[in-house]
Structure formats: C-alpha cells, structure tokens
C-alpha cells in the first residue's frame, strides 16, 4: 500500500519570472521570506569572498 506520509515533501521553490497568479497571499509572503533569506546568504558569501580577495591582494601587493 502506498503511504504518502513516508515520502518527504518537496519545499516549494520559486523561479524568477514564474506566474504568481495561482498563489495565495500566504504563499507569496512565504516566498518573499525565502528570497530575503537567500539574499542575506548571498551577501554573506560575497563579503567572505571580498575579504579573502583583499587578503590575497595585500599579500601579493596587487
């Protein structure tokens, strides 16, 4: 017998340019929160890379 609860559910993902008309307000709010979290994660990764690059530049006097 097939058990739906046994399979992990996929997280909803957002695609840039996706049609938003079928989404409920709560779903849109959830996606906004996810995108804000992703922007923060990207900004942190960028800051780390810039720091590493600055250290390398200082070491090699670029």
Beta strands, then each sheet from edge to edge (+ up, - down):
end
